[in-house]
């Protein structure tokens, strides 16, 4: 799910990615032995349910519908900002 969301945020998303996220949520929800699996699916499903139009806009235009609003600029990180992703880093044990 993280990889799909990052692809969308990079402007490389496809419209079918939104439905793919929902399908993945359906596969996880109620089928995981770990409660964290269910907990990972719920926010994604809720975001798409409540803000699907914004997801679709982002996929079509490669940016948020609020990106051009000067007041909204304060909400976005500076261009080129890389947020921390622990899956991108490897640690070599001594």
Buried (B, 14 or more C-beta within 10 A) or exposed (E): BEEBBEBBBEEEBEEEBBEEBBEBBEEBBEEBEEEEBBEBBEEBBEBBEEEEEBBBBBBEEBEBBEEEEEEEEEEEEEEEEEEEEEEEEEEEEE
